[in-house]
Amino acid sequence: MSAAKSSTGTGTIATADAEPYRGRFAPSPTGPLHFGSLIAAVGSYLEARVHRGTWSLRIENVDRTREVPGAADLIIRALAALGFEWDGPIVYQSDRTAAYLTALDRLASAGLVYACSCSRTEIEARLQGVPSTGDDMRYPGTCRSGPRHPERALATRFRVPPGSVRFVDDLLGEVSQDVAAEVGDFVVRRRDGYVAYQLAVVLDDAALGITHVVRGADLLDNTPRQILLQRALGLPVPRYAHLPLAVDAAGAKLSKSAQSVPVDPSRASALLWEALDFLKQSPPDFLATAPLADVWTWAFGHWDLSRLRGQTRGVAPAGPT
Ligand SMILES: [Zn+2]
């Protein structure tokens, strides 16, 4: 995975595109809204609004095993209390299973996926001594010509073509990843039957006609996999802008516990101010205690995504959010 500042990525941000702008915010209901997801909400919302585009809200609950009961409603209520206005009905991935399975059938008919019986332990054993990158263990392709243990519950893996996947991120410039070498054939349907996140996101973005994805840099290394799936399914590739990751004052990634601190919508103006400050918009101090509508009005008039160009990290507010 490599990202480098590149001149090829500049000049596109403030340009009015001919096609209508369609953005989205897609939180996972694994807990209440926290500062990291608020950043993605504010960034994607303002970018959509200043382009006179639409902004959809999608609840990414394809992984029902990680969904926390009530979390989706908490997130939706917090967004409403903070003054966000989404277009169209809220989309729940849990309602989209039929579309996901249709796409899986298409991939299977094209010979682009295969069944895999490998357990995590078996993959680890085969990779012994081979360094793994990030959270995802590279899959060595064991079952490419047929599952080793067809009697087991089988996962479905996407047959990754060799070579680097490149795209130009609107903030980070040219990004490239050799998915075959770094990740290997990745899971599109899990052994427990759930469709994998990567496939769901790609199909949802296409179904909503999303033209621009603005989201946190923690998802940057997912993008090349998603682009491979878009290509395989003949879907348009949206533009991507990955916002800086929230870190603490010492520069360390926020701990799981700090990441999961819910934002307090009762201090809406201060929260929105903190998000705008994190996003390098330099909001004037008085706005932190101004009426919420005034903060939004200022944000609509001053939002400039390009202030974040080349930034992969930003310091989260130390106090309660
Ligand atoms: Zn396998």
Residues whose N, C-alpha, C, O or C-beta is under 5 A from the ligand:
A	BS01	ZN	C116 S117 C118 T142 C143
